Amino acid sequence: MLKKIQTLRSKGKSYGWISMFLKRNNYLKRNGKNFDRDSVKKIVKNHFSSSITSKNGGDKLFSESPKF
């Protein structure tokens, strides 16, 4: 499920769209409740935050020179 969430986010899908996808495909949280927008956002923040930073620990947004 985490890989599916990461794939959908990389395709530009919103948190609300992902939560509707998870409900439609009968995914449940550990407590047996449905996912909502905020729970999907929290998963993305906690599990995929390391993919935002580069290997040297810096931010990808600032590691490249600006393109004009």
Secondary structure, DSSP 4 states (H G I P E B T S, - for coil): -HHHHHHHHHTT--HHHHHHHHHHTT---TTSPPP-HHHHHHHHHHHSGGGTB-TTSSBHHHHS----
